[in-house]
Amino acid sequence: MAKGLSTIILSNTEAPAAVDHWFAQNAALEDFEKEYPWIRSFFIKIAQYNLKTSNFGLRLRVFGGAVLSTVDLITDIYMTLQFFNTEGQRDFGKTSAWLIGITMLFQIILSYGQNHKQMKHVFADTLAVLVGFKPALDAYRVGSGMEKADFQVISPLLEMTFGKSGEVVFEAVPGSIVQIYALILAPKISIGAVISILVSAATIGFTSSMISYDWDTSPTQRTNIPMFYGYVPDKALSRAVTFYRWCPSP
Protein backbone atom coordinates (compact mmCIF):
# COMPACT_ATOMS: atom_id res chain seq x y z
CA MET A 1 0.00 0.00 0.00
CA ALA A 2 2.80 2.42 0.87
CA LYS A 3 4.28 1.80 -2.54
CA GLY A 4 0.93 2.73 -4.05
CA LEU A 5 0.93 6.01 -2.16
CA SER A 6 4.42 6.85 -3.39
CA THR A 7 3.31 6.27 -6.97
CA ILE A 8 0.18 8.37 -6.57
CA ILE A 9 2.15 11.26 -5.08
CA LEU A 10 4.02 11.56 -8.39
CA SER A 11 0.83 12.62 -10.16
CA ASN A 12 -0.51 15.11 -7.61
CA THR A 13 0.34 18.63 -6.54
CA GLU A 14 -1.30 18.48 -3.12
CA ALA A 15 -0.70 15.97 -0.33
CA PRO A 16 -4.41 15.72 0.67
CA ALA A 17 -5.30 14.98 -2.97
CA ALA A 18 -2.74 12.18 -3.10
CA VAL A 19 -3.97 10.64 0.15
CA ASP A 20 -7.63 10.91 -0.90
CA HIS A 21 -6.74 9.20 -4.16
CA TRP A 22 -4.91 6.45 -2.26
CA PHE A 23 -7.79 5.91 0.18
CA ALA A 24 -10.25 5.70 -2.72
CA GLN A 25 -8.18 2.90 -4.26
CA ASN A 26 -7.93 0.91 -1.03
CA ALA A 27 -11.26 0.15 0.64
CA ALA A 28 -9.48 -1.35 3.65
CA LEU A 29 -8.07 2.07 4.49
CA GLU A 30 -11.57 3.51 4.80
CA ASP A 31 -12.39 0.88 7.42
CA PHE A 32 -9.05 1.46 9.10
CA GLU A 33 -9.80 5.18 9.33
CA LYS A 34 -13.09 4.52 11.10
CA GLU A 35 -11.19 2.81 13.88
CA TYR A 36 -8.25 5.23 13.87
CA PRO A 37 -9.49 8.68 12.73
CA TRP A 38 -6.01 10.19 12.96
CA ILE A 39 -4.57 7.90 10.28
CA ARG A 40 -5.46 10.18 7.34
CA SER A 41 -3.67 13.16 8.87
CA PHE A 42 -0.68 10.93 9.51
CA PHE A 43 -0.43 9.88 5.88
CA ILE A 44 -0.98 13.47 4.71
CA LYS A 45 2.13 14.48 6.66
CA ILE A 46 4.08 11.69 4.99
CA ALA A 47 2.77 12.75 1.59
CA GLN A 48 3.73 16.38 2.24
CA TYR A 49 7.28 15.32 3.00
CA ASN A 50 7.46 13.14 -0.10
CA LEU A 51 6.10 15.94 -2.28
CA LYS A 52 8.93 18.18 -1.16
CA THR A 53 11.66 15.58 -1.59
CA SER A 54 10.57 13.47 -4.57
CA ASN A 55 7.94 15.38 -6.54
CA PHE A 56 9.16 14.11 -9.91
CA GLY A 57 5.68 14.00 -11.45
CA LEU A 58 4.94 17.58 -10.48
CA ARG A 59 8.33 18.75 -11.72
CA LEU A 60 7.87 16.95 -15.01
CA ARG A 61 4.54 18.67 -15.62
CA VAL A 62 5.47 22.18 -14.51
CA PHE A 63 8.82 22.20 -16.28
CA GLY A 64 7.24 20.70 -19.38
CA GLY A 65 4.69 23.48 -19.31
CA ALA A 66 7.44 26.06 -18.79
CA VAL A 67 9.36 24.80 -21.82
CA LEU A 68 6.23 24.98 -23.97
CA SER A 69 5.42 28.49 -22.72
CA THR A 70 8.93 29.74 -23.42
CA VAL A 71 9.07 28.18 -26.88
CA ASP A 72 5.60 29.57 -27.60
CA LEU A 73 6.75 33.08 -26.71
CA ILE A 74 9.86 32.73 -28.88
CA THR A 75 7.88 31.52 -31.88
CA ASP A 76 5.29 34.27 -31.41
CA ILE A 77 8.01 36.92 -31.35
CA TYR A 78 9.54 35.35 -34.45
CA MET A 79 6.20 35.45 -36.28
CA THR A 80 5.61 39.04 -35.17
CA LEU A 81 8.90 40.08 -36.73
CA GLN A 82 8.05 38.11 -39.85
CA PHE A 83 4.72 39.90 -40.15
CA PHE A 84 6.39 43.30 -39.87
CA ASN A 85 8.92 42.33 -42.55
CA THR A 86 6.28 41.01 -44.95
CA GLU A 87 4.39 43.42 -47.15
CA GLY A 88 0.66 43.31 -46.52
CA GLN A 89 0.95 41.55 -43.16
CA ARG A 90 2.08 44.38 -40.92
CA ASP A 91 -1.35 44.63 -39.32
CA PHE A 92 -0.93 41.03 -38.19
CA GLY A 93 2.41 42.03 -36.72
CA LYS A 94 0.84 44.90 -34.79
CA THR A 95 -1.87 42.62 -33.44
CA SER A 96 0.65 39.99 -32.37
CA ALA A 97 2.81 42.62 -30.69
CA TRP A 98 -0.20 43.93 -28.78
CA LEU A 99 -1.11 40.42 -27.63
CA ILE A 100 2.41 39.76 -26.38
CA GLY A 101 2.46 43.13 -24.62
CA ILE A 102 -0.91 42.56 -22.96
CA THR A 103 0.21 39.14 -21.74
CA MET A 104 3.38 40.59 -20.24
CA LEU A 105 1.40 43.40 -18.62
CA PHE A 106 -0.95 40.85 -17.09
CA GLN A 107 2.02 38.90 -15.71
CA ILE A 108 3.50 42.06 -14.20
CA ILE A 109 0.17 43.05 -12.60
CA LEU A 110 -0.18 39.53 -11.21
CA SER A 111 3.32 39.72 -9.77
CA TYR A 112 2.58 43.09 -8.18
CA GLY A 113 -0.58 41.76 -6.58
CA GLN A 114 1.33 38.78 -5.27
CA ASN A 115 4.46 40.55 -4.01
CA HIS A 116 3.49 44.21 -3.48
CA LYS A 117 4.61 44.08 0.15
CA GLN A 118 8.15 43.30 -1.02
CA MET A 119 8.87 45.48 -4.05
CA LYS A 120 12.23 43.86 -4.72
CA HIS A 121 10.37 40.68 -5.63
CA VAL A 122 8.08 42.67 -7.91
CA PHE A 123 11.09 44.10 -9.74
CA ALA A 124 12.72 40.66 -10.01
CA ASP A 125 9.55 39.10 -11.41
CA THR A 126 9.05 42.02 -13.79
CA LEU A 127 12.54 41.50 -15.18
CA ALA A 128 11.79 37.78 -15.58
CA VAL A 129 8.60 38.64 -17.48
CA LEU A 130 10.37 41.06 -19.82
CA VAL A 131 13.09 38.57 -20.74
CA GLY A 132 10.62 35.69 -21.13
CA PHE A 133 11.95 33.78 -18.13
CA LYS A 134 8.82 33.92 -15.94
CA PRO A 135 7.43 30.46 -16.88
CA ALA A 136 10.75 28.86 -15.93
CA LEU A 137 10.87 30.86 -12.69
CA ASP A 138 7.34 29.78 -11.74
CA ALA A 139 8.20 26.18 -12.59
CA TYR A 140 11.27 26.31 -10.37
CA ARG A 141 9.29 27.70 -7.45
CA VAL A 142 6.59 25.06 -7.71
CA GLY A 143 8.91 22.18 -8.58
CA SER A 144 11.22 22.91 -5.66
CA GLY A 145 8.30 22.83 -3.23
CA MET A 146 8.52 26.51 -2.35
CA GLU A 147 5.64 27.56 -0.10
CA LYS A 148 3.78 30.86 0.15
CA ALA A 149 5.84 33.51 1.90
CA ASP A 150 4.33 35.72 4.59
CA PHE A 151 4.27 38.74 2.29
CA GLN A 152 2.58 36.88 -0.57
CA VAL A 153 -1.13 36.59 -1.23
CA ILE A 154 -1.42 33.16 -2.86
CA SER A 155 0.71 30.03 -3.19
CA PRO A 156 3.32 29.70 -5.97
CA LEU A 157 1.21 26.95 -7.56
CA LEU A 158 -1.86 29.16 -7.69
CA GLU A 159 0.21 32.06 -9.00
CA MET A 160 1.54 29.84 -11.77
CA THR A 161 -2.00 28.69 -12.55
CA PHE A 162 -3.24 32.27 -12.91
CA GLY A 163 -0.19 33.20 -14.97
CA LYS A 164 -0.65 30.33 -17.38
CA SER A 165 -4.37 31.03 -17.64
CA GLY A 166 -3.58 34.60 -18.64
CA GLU A 167 -1.02 33.37 -21.13
CA VAL A 168 -3.59 31.11 -22.78
CA VAL A 169 -6.37 33.74 -22.80
CA PHE A 170 -4.33 36.76 -23.90
CA GLU A 171 -1.63 35.24 -26.09
CA ALA A 172 -1.86 31.58 -27.09
CA VAL A 173 -5.49 31.44 -28.23
CA PRO A 174 -5.84 34.86 -29.94
CA GLY A 175 -2.29 34.61 -31.28
CA SER A 176 -3.09 31.28 -32.88
CA ILE A 177 -6.19 32.74 -34.50
CA VAL A 178 -4.19 35.64 -35.92
CA GLN A 179 -1.48 33.36 -37.26
CA ILE A 180 -3.95 30.89 -38.78
CA TYR A 181 -5.80 33.73 -40.50
CA ALA A 182 -2.53 35.15 -41.80
CA LEU A 183 -1.48 31.70 -43.02
CA ILE A 184 -4.74 31.30 -44.93
CA LEU A 185 -4.23 34.66 -46.68
CA ALA A 186 -0.53 34.12 -47.36
CA PRO A 187 0.44 33.26 -50.96
CA LYS A 188 2.60 30.37 -49.75
CA ILE A 189 2.79 28.28 -46.61
CA SER A 190 5.47 29.28 -44.11
CA ILE A 191 7.05 26.45 -42.14
CA GLY A 192 7.78 28.89 -39.32
CA ALA A 193 4.11 29.84 -39.12
CA VAL A 194 3.02 26.21 -39.02
CA ILE A 195 5.49 25.43 -36.23
CA SER A 196 4.37 28.48 -34.25
CA ILE A 197 0.71 27.48 -34.56
CA LEU A 198 1.46 23.90 -33.49
CA VAL A 199 3.46 25.09 -30.48
CA SER A 200 0.63 27.41 -29.45
CA ALA A 201 -1.88 24.57 -29.79
CA ALA A 202 0.32 22.31 -27.67
CA THR A 203 0.67 25.04 -25.05
CA ILE A 204 -3.08 25.59 -24.91
CA GLY A 205 -3.81 21.87 -24.62
CA PHE A 206 -1.14 21.08 -22.05
CA THR A 207 -1.85 24.13 -19.89
CA SER A 208 -5.61 23.60 -19.92
CA SER A 209 -5.17 19.92 -19.09
CA MET A 210 -2.78 20.61 -16.24
CA ILE A 211 -4.99 23.27 -14.67
CA SER A 212 -8.14 21.15 -15.03
CA TYR A 213 -6.41 18.08 -13.60
CA ASP A 214 -4.93 19.88 -10.60
CA TRP A 215 -8.15 21.66 -9.70
CA ASP A 216 -10.34 18.59 -10.15
CA THR A 217 -8.12 16.35 -8.01
CA SER A 218 -7.92 18.94 -5.24
CA PRO A 219 -9.83 17.71 -2.15
CA THR A 220 -10.81 21.31 -1.37
CA GLN A 221 -12.50 21.81 -4.73
CA ARG A 222 -14.17 18.40 -4.62
CA THR A 223 -15.54 19.17 -1.16
CA ASN A 224 -16.70 22.71 -1.91
CA ILE A 225 -18.14 22.08 -5.39
CA PRO A 226 -18.89 18.34 -5.64
CA MET A 227 -21.41 18.85 -8.44
CA PHE A 228 -18.64 20.09 -10.74
CA TYR A 229 -15.34 18.63 -9.57
CA GLY A 230 -14.69 14.90 -9.41
CA TYR A 231 -14.78 13.94 -13.09
CA VAL A 232 -11.18 12.67 -13.02
CA PRO A 233 -11.22 8.96 -12.03
CA ASP A 234 -9.59 7.80 -8.80
CA LYS A 235 -7.53 4.94 -10.22
CA ALA A 236 -3.95 5.86 -11.16
CA LEU A 237 -4.07 4.31 -14.64
CA SER A 238 -7.40 5.95 -15.41
CA ARG A 239 -6.04 9.31 -14.27
CA ALA A 240 -2.99 8.96 -16.50
CA VAL A 241 -5.17 8.04 -19.49
CA THR A 242 -7.50 10.96 -18.76
CA PHE A 243 -4.65 13.46 -18.61
CA TYR A 244 -3.12 12.08 -21.81
CA ARG A 245 -6.44 12.26 -23.66
CA TRP A 246 -6.82 15.90 -22.63
CA CYS A 247 -3.41 16.84 -23.97
CA PRO A 248 -3.01 17.58 -27.69
CA SER A 249 -1.89 14.65 -29.81
CA PRO A 250 0.99 15.15 -32.28
C-alpha positions as CSV (number, residue, x, y, z in Angstrom):
1,M,0.0,0.0,0.0
2,A,2.8,2.4,0.9
3,K,4.3,1.8,-2.5
4,G,0.9,2.7,-4.1
5,L,0.9,6.0,-2.2
6,S,4.4,6.9,-3.4
7,T,3.3,6.3,-7.0
8,I,0.2,8.4,-6.6
9,I,2.2,11.3,-5.1
10,L,4.0,11.6,-8.4
11,S,0.8,12.6,-10.2
12,N,-0.5,15.1,-7.6
13,T,0.3,18.6,-6.5
14,E,-1.3,18.5,-3.1
15,A,-0.7,16.0,-0.3
16,P,-4.4,15.7,0.7
17,A,-5.3,15.0,-3.0
18,A,-2.7,12.2,-3.1
19,V,-4.0,10.6,0.2
20,D,-7.6,10.9,-0.9
21,H,-6.7,9.2,-4.2
22,W,-4.9,6.4,-2.3
23,F,-7.8,5.9,0.2
24,A,-10.2,5.7,-2.7
25,Q,-8.2,2.9,-4.3
26,N,-7.9,0.9,-1.0
27,A,-11.3,0.1,0.6
28,A,-9.5,-1.3,3.6
29,L,-8.1,2.1,4.5
30,E,-11.6,3.5,4.8
31,D,-12.4,0.9,7.4
32,F,-9.0,1.5,9.1
33,E,-9.8,5.2,9.3
34,K,-13.1,4.5,11.1
35,E,-11.2,2.8,13.9
36,Y,-8.2,5.2,13.9
37,P,-9.5,8.7,12.7
38,W,-6.0,10.2,13.0
39,I,-4.6,7.9,10.3
40,R,-5.5,10.2,7.3
41,S,-3.7,13.2,8.9
42,F,-0.7,10.9,9.5
43,F,-0.4,9.9,5.9
44,I,-1.0,13.5,4.7
45,K,2.1,14.5,6.7
46,I,4.1,11.7,5.0
47,A,2.8,12.7,1.6
48,Q,3.7,16.4,2.2
49,Y,7.3,15.3,3.0
50,N,7.5,13.1,-0.1
51,L,6.1,15.9,-2.3
52,K,8.9,18.2,-1.2
53,T,11.7,15.6,-1.6
54,S,10.6,13.5,-4.6
55,N,7.9,15.4,-6.5
56,F,9.2,14.1,-9.9
57,G,5.7,14.0,-11.5
58,L,4.9,17.6,-10.5
59,R,8.3,18.7,-11.7
60,L,7.9,17.0,-15.0
61,R,4.5,18.7,-15.6
62,V,5.5,22.2,-14.5
63,F,8.8,22.2,-16.3
64,G,7.2,20.7,-19.4
65,G,4.7,23.5,-19.3
66,A,7.4,26.1,-18.8
67,V,9.4,24.8,-21.8
68,L,6.2,25.0,-24.0
69,S,5.4,28.5,-22.7
70,T,8.9,29.7,-23.4
71,V,9.1,28.2,-26.9
72,D,5.6,29.6,-27.6
73,L,6.8,33.1,-26.7
74,I,9.9,32.7,-28.9
75,T,7.9,31.5,-31.9
76,D,5.3,34.3,-31.4
77,I,8.0,36.9,-31.4
78,Y,9.5,35.4,-34.5
79,M,6.2,35.4,-36.3
80,T,5.6,39.0,-35.2
81,L,8.9,40.1,-36.7
82,Q,8.1,38.1,-39.9
83,F,4.7,39.9,-40.1
84,F,6.4,43.3,-39.9
85,N,8.9,42.3,-42.5
86,T,6.3,41.0,-45.0
87,E,4.4,43.4,-47.2
88,G,0.7,43.3,-46.5
89,Q,1.0,41.5,-43.2
90,R,2.1,44.4,-40.9
91,D,-1.4,44.6,-39.3
92,F,-0.9,41.0,-38.2
93,G,2.4,42.0,-36.7
94,K,0.8,44.9,-34.8
95,T,-1.9,42.6,-33.4
96,S,0.7,40.0,-32.4
97,A,2.8,42.6,-30.7
98,W,-0.2,43.9,-28.8
99,L,-1.1,40.4,-27.6
100,I,2.4,39.8,-26.4
101,G,2.5,43.1,-24.6
102,I,-0.9,42.6,-23.0
103,T,0.2,39.1,-21.7
104,M,3.4,40.6,-20.2
105,L,1.4,43.4,-18.6
106,F,-1.0,40.8,-17.1
107,Q,2.0,38.9,-15.7
108,I,3.5,42.1,-14.2
109,I,0.2,43.0,-12.6
110,L,-0.2,39.5,-11.2
111,S,3.3,39.7,-9.8
112,Y,2.6,43.1,-8.2
113,G,-0.6,41.8,-6.6
114,Q,1.3,38.8,-5.3
115,N,4.5,40.6,-4.0
116,H,3.5,44.2,-3.5
117,K,4.6,44.1,0.2
118,Q,8.1,43.3,-1.0
119,M,8.9,45.5,-4.1
120,K,12.2,43.9,-4.7
121,H,10.4,40.7,-5.6
122,V,8.1,42.7,-7.9
123,F,11.1,44.1,-9.7
124,A,12.7,40.7,-10.0
125,D,9.6,39.1,-11.4
126,T,9.1,42.0,-13.8
127,L,12.5,41.5,-15.2
128,A,11.8,37.8,-15.6
129,V,8.6,38.6,-17.5
130,L,10.4,41.1,-19.8
131,V,13.1,38.6,-20.7
132,G,10.6,35.7,-21.1
133,F,12.0,33.8,-18.1
134,K,8.8,33.9,-15.9
135,P,7.4,30.5,-16.9
136,A,10.7,28.9,-15.9
137,L,10.9,30.9,-12.7
138,D,7.3,29.8,-11.7
139,A,8.2,26.2,-12.6
140,Y,11.3,26.3,-10.4
141,R,9.3,27.7,-7.4
142,V,6.6,25.1,-7.7
143,G,8.9,22.2,-8.6
144,S,11.2,22.9,-5.7
145,G,8.3,22.8,-3.2
146,M,8.5,26.5,-2.3
147,E,5.6,27.6,-0.1
148,K,3.8,30.9,0.2
149,A,5.8,33.5,1.9
150,D,4.3,35.7,4.6
151,F,4.3,38.7,2.3
152,Q,2.6,36.9,-0.6
153,V,-1.1,36.6,-1.2
154,I,-1.4,33.2,-2.9
155,S,0.7,30.0,-3.2
156,P,3.3,29.7,-6.0
157,L,1.2,26.9,-7.6
158,L,-1.9,29.2,-7.7
159,E,0.2,32.1,-9.0
160,M,1.5,29.8,-11.8
161,T,-2.0,28.7,-12.6
162,F,-3.2,32.3,-12.9
163,G,-0.2,33.2,-15.0
164,K,-0.7,30.3,-17.4
165,S,-4.4,31.0,-17.6
166,G,-3.6,34.6,-18.6
167,E,-1.0,33.4,-21.1
168,V,-3.6,31.1,-22.8
169,V,-6.4,33.7,-22.8
170,F,-4.3,36.8,-23.9
171,E,-1.6,35.2,-26.1
172,A,-1.9,31.6,-27.1
173,V,-5.5,31.4,-28.2
174,P,-5.8,34.9,-29.9
175,G,-2.3,34.6,-31.3
176,S,-3.1,31.3,-32.9
177,I,-6.2,32.7,-34.5
178,V,-4.2,35.6,-35.9
179,Q,-1.5,33.4,-37.3
180,I,-3.9,30.9,-38.8
181,Y,-5.8,33.7,-40.5
182,A,-2.5,35.1,-41.8
183,L,-1.5,31.7,-43.0
184,I,-4.7,31.3,-44.9
185,L,-4.2,34.7,-46.7
186,A,-0.5,34.1,-47.4
187,P,0.4,33.3,-51.0
188,K,2.6,30.4,-49.7
189,I,2.8,28.3,-46.6
190,S,5.5,29.3,-44.1
191,I,7.1,26.5,-42.1
192,G,7.8,28.9,-39.3
193,A,4.1,29.8,-39.1
194,V,3.0,26.2,-39.0
195,I,5.5,25.4,-36.2
196,S,4.4,28.5,-34.3
197,I,0.7,27.5,-34.6
198,L,1.5,23.9,-33.5
199,V,3.5,25.1,-30.5
200,S,0.6,27.4,-29.4
201,A,-1.9,24.6,-29.8
202,A,0.3,22.3,-27.7
203,T,0.7,25.0,-25.0
204,I,-3.1,25.6,-24.9
205,G,-3.8,21.9,-24.6
206,F,-1.1,21.1,-22.1
207,T,-1.8,24.1,-19.9
208,S,-5.6,23.6,-19.9
209,S,-5.2,19.9,-19.1
210,M,-2.8,20.6,-16.2
211,I,-5.0,23.3,-14.7
212,S,-8.1,21.1,-15.0
213,Y,-6.4,18.1,-13.6
214,D,-4.9,19.9,-10.6
215,W,-8.1,21.7,-9.7
216,D,-10.3,18.6,-10.1
217,T,-8.1,16.3,-8.0
218,S,-7.9,18.9,-5.2
219,P,-9.8,17.7,-2.2
220,T,-10.8,21.3,-1.4
221,Q,-12.5,21.8,-4.7
222,R,-14.2,18.4,-4.6
223,T,-15.5,19.2,-1.2
224,N,-16.7,22.7,-1.9
225,I,-18.1,22.1,-5.4
226,P,-18.9,18.3,-5.6
227,M,-21.4,18.9,-8.4
228,F,-18.6,20.1,-10.7
229,Y,-15.3,18.6,-9.6
230,G,-14.7,14.9,-9.4
231,Y,-14.8,13.9,-13.1
232,V,-11.2,12.7,-13.0
233,P,-11.2,9.0,-12.0
234,D,-9.6,7.8,-8.8
235,K,-7.5,4.9,-10.2
236,A,-4.0,5.9,-11.2
237,L,-4.1,4.3,-14.6
238,S,-7.4,6.0,-15.4
239,R,-6.0,9.3,-14.3
240,A,-3.0,9.0,-16.5
241,V,-5.2,8.0,-19.5
242,T,-7.5,11.0,-18.8
243,F,-4.7,13.5,-18.6
244,Y,-3.1,12.1,-21.8
245,R,-6.4,12.3,-23.7
246,W,-6.8,15.9,-22.6
247,C,-3.4,16.8,-24.0
248,P,-3.0,17.6,-27.7
249,S,-1.9,14.7,-29.8
250,P,1.0,15.2,-32.3
